[in-house]
Amino acid sequence: MKKIVIEEKEFYLKDIKQLYPAVLVKTGYKDETTEMSLEWLDLEAKGRVEVAGYGLFILTKKDKKHSFRYESRDELDTTISLVAKQL
């Protein structure tokens, strides 16, 4: 059975509903953040938002969400590359 490993956590591909990267931006309400697509950040944000970090997210078929957060986009890109090599 094909699986991927992210930060020593194993996921079987058959159990994954979604796997996606995102930027975490501050909403302006206390310490709240929300996920936005990297494409939106690159094309539309134009410096108008405060980036709180980056993440790689997995939603399983049982609707459990796993979050892997990173301080920089480079760290996220490294993880994405490692995951891609496993596929």
C-alpha positions as protocol buffer text, in pm:
chain_id: "A"
residue {
  index: 1
  type: MET
  ca { x: 0 y: 0 z: 0 }
}
residue {
  index: 2
  type: LYS
  ca { x: 146 y: 336 z: -106 }
}
residue {
  index: 3
  type: LYS
  ca { x: 213 y: 586 z: 172 }
}
residue {
  index: 4
  type: ILE
  ca { x: 385 y: 919 z: 232 }
}
residue {
  index: 5
  type: VAL
  ca { x: 577 y: 1034 z: 538 }
}
residue {
  index: 6
  type: ILE
  ca { x: 581 y: 1393 z: 657 }
}
residue {
  index: 7
  type: GLU
  ca { x: 785 y: 1476 z: 965 }
}
residue {
  index: 8
  type: GLU
  ca { x: 783 y: 1111 z: 1074 }
}
residue {
  index: 9
  type: LYS
  ca { x: 403 y: 1087 z: 1040 }
}
residue {
  index: 10
  type: GLU
  ca { x: 276 y: 824 z: 794 }
}
residue {
  index: 11
  type: PHE
  ca { x: -29 y: 860 z: 570 }
}
residue {
  index: 12
  type: TYR
  ca { x: -168 y: 599 z: 333 }
}
residue {
  index: 13
  type: LEU
  ca { x: -263 y: 759 z: 2 }
}
residue {
  index: 14
  type: LYS
  ca { x: -597 y: 576 z: 2 }
}
residue {
  index: 15
  type: ASP
  ca { x: -691 y: 761 z: 324 }
}
residue {
  index: 16
  type: ILE
  ca { x: -612 y: 1113 z: 197 }
}
residue {
  index: 17
  type: LYS
  ca { x: -897 y: 1327 z: 70 }
}
residue {
  index: 18
  type: GLN
  ca { x: -693 y: 1647 z: 24 }
}
residue {
  index: 19
  type: LEU
  ca { x: -326 y: 1740 z: 40 }
}
residue {
  index: 20
  type: TYR
  ca { x: -252 y: 2107 z: -12 }
}
residue {
  index: 21
  type: PRO
  ca { x: -3 y: 2384 z: 71 }
}
residue {
  index: 22
  type: ALA
  ca { x: -119 y: 2724 z: 193 }
}
residue {
  index: 23
  type: VAL
  ca { x: -2 y: 3053 z: 333 }
}
residue {
  index: 24
  type: LEU
  ca { x: -130 y: 3151 z: 677 }
}
residue {
  index: 25
  type: VAL
  ca { x: -232 y: 3515 z: 689 }
}
residue {
  index: 26
  type: LYS
  ca { x: -340 y: 3719 z: 989 }
}
residue {
  index: 27
  type: THR
  ca { x: -708 y: 3813 z: 986 }
}
residue {
  index: 28
  type: GLY
  ca { x: -670 y: 4121 z: 1205 }
}
residue {
  index: 29
  type: TYR
  ca { x: -867 y: 3966 z: 1490 }
}
residue {
  index: 30
  type: LYS
  ca { x: -640 y: 3885 z: 1785 }
}
residue {
  index: 31
  type: ASP
  ca { x: -395 y: 3607 z: 1681 }
}
residue {
  index: 32
  type: GLU
  ca { x: -637 y: 3448 z: 1435 }
}
residue {
  index: 33
  type: THR
  ca { x: -505 y: 3327 z: 1101 }
}
residue {
  index: 34
  type: THR
  ca { x: -666 y: 3183 z: 791 }
}
residue {
  index: 35
  type: GLU
  ca { x: -537 y: 2970 z: 507 }
}
residue {
  index: 36
  type: MET
  ca { x: -503 y: 3118 z: 161 }
}
residue {
  index: 37
  type: SER
  ca { x: -363 y: 2964 z: -154 }
}
residue {
  index: 38
  type: LEU
  ca { x: -3 y: 3033 z: -248 }
}
residue {
  index: 39
  type: GLU
  ca { x: -126 y: 3141 z: -591 }
}
residue {
  index: 40
  type: TRP
  ca { x: -346 y: 3407 z: -432 }
}
residue {
  index: 41
  type: LEU
  ca { x: -50 y: 3532 z: -228 }
}
residue {
  index: 42
  type: ASP
  ca { x: 169 y: 3552 z: -537 }
}
residue {
  index: 43
  type: LEU
  ca { x: -85 y: 3712 z: -771 }
}
residue {
  index: 44
  type: GLU
  ca { x: -336 y: 3906 z: -563 }
}
residue {
  index: 45
  type: ALA
  ca { x: -208 y: 3988 z: -215 }
}
residue {
  index: 46
  type: LYS
  ca { x: 45 y: 4244 z: -338 }
}
residue {
  index: 47
  type: GLY
  ca { x: 184 y: 4297 z: 13 }
}
residue {
  index: 48
  type: ARG
  ca { x: -156 y: 4385 z: 161 }
}
residue {
  index: 49
  type: VAL
  ca { x: -160 y: 4100 z: 413 }
}
residue {
  index: 50
  type: GLU
  ca { x: 59 y: 3998 z: 701 }
}
residue {
  index: 51
  type: VAL
  ca { x: 198 y: 3648 z: 652 }
}
residue {
  index: 52
  type: ALA
  ca { x: 201 y: 3446 z: 974 }
}
residue {
  index: 53
  type: GLY
  ca { x: 360 y: 3136 z: 823 }
}
residue {
  index: 54
  type: TYR
  ca { x: 310 y: 2856 z: 574 }
}
residue {
  index: 55
  type: GLY
  ca { x: 164 y: 2510 z: 597 }
}
residue {
  index: 56
  type: LEU
  ca { x: 109 y: 2177 z: 433 }
}
residue {
  index: 57
  type: PHE
  ca { x: -231 y: 2033 z: 519 }
}
residue {
  index: 58
  type: ILE
  ca { x: -380 y: 1687 z: 490 }
}
residue {
  index: 59
  type: LEU
  ca { x: -750 y: 1615 z: 519 }
}
residue {
  index: 60
  type: THR
  ca { x: -828 y: 1246 z: 557 }
}
residue {
  index: 61
  type: LYS
  ca { x: -1139 y: 1070 z: 438 }
}
residue {
  index: 62
  type: LYS
  ca { x: -1244 y: 1059 z: 805 }
}
residue {
  index: 63
  type: ASP
  ca { x: -1235 y: 1443 z: 800 }
}
residue {
  index: 64
  type: LYS
  ca { x: -938 y: 1465 z: 1033 }
}
residue {
  index: 65
  type: LYS
  ca { x: -705 y: 1753 z: 949 }
}
residue {
  index: 66
  type: HIS
  ca { x: -329 y: 1730 z: 995 }
}
residue {
  index: 67
  type: SER
  ca { x: -129 y: 2054 z: 982 }
}
residue {
  index: 68
  type: PHE
  ca { x: 243 y: 2091 z: 925 }
}
residue {
  index: 69
  type: ARG
  ca { x: 347 y: 2453 z: 978 }
}
residue {
  index: 70
  type: TYR
  ca { x: 661 y: 2631 z: 864 }
}
residue {
  index: 71
  type: GLU
  ca { x: 815 y: 2970 z: 928 }
}
residue {
  index: 72
  type: SER
  ca { x: 928 y: 3026 z: 570 }
}
residue {
  index: 73
  type: ARG
  ca { x: 820 y: 2940 z: 220 }
}
residue {
  index: 74
  type: ASP
  ca { x: 1157 y: 2776 z: 162 }
}
residue {
  index: 75
  type: GLU
  ca { x: 1087 y: 2531 z: 444 }
}
residue {
  index: 76
  type: LEU
  ca { x: 745 y: 2456 z: 294 }
}
residue {
  index: 77
  type: ASP
  ca { x: 896 y: 2410 z: -53 }
}
residue {
  index: 78
  type: THR
  ca { x: 1150 y: 2165 z: 89 }
}
residue {
  index: 79
  type: THR
  ca { x: 873 y: 1957 z: 245 }
}
residue {
  index: 80
  type: ILE
  ca { x: 669 y: 1966 z: -76 }
}
residue {
  index: 81
  type: SER
  ca { x: 974 y: 1837 z: -266 }
}
residue {
  index: 82
  type: LEU
  ca { x: 1021 y: 1554 z: -17 }
}
residue {
  index: 83
  type: VAL
  ca { x: 654 y: 1456 z: -47 }
}
residue {
  index: 84
  type: ALA
  ca { x: 667 y: 1471 z: -428 }
}
residue {
  index: 85
  type: LYS
  ca { x: 961 y: 1229 z: -431 }
}
residue {
  index: 86
  type: GLN
  ca { x: 748 y: 980 z: -239 }
}
residue {
  index: 87
  type: LEU
  ca { x: 465 y: 985 z: -492 }
}
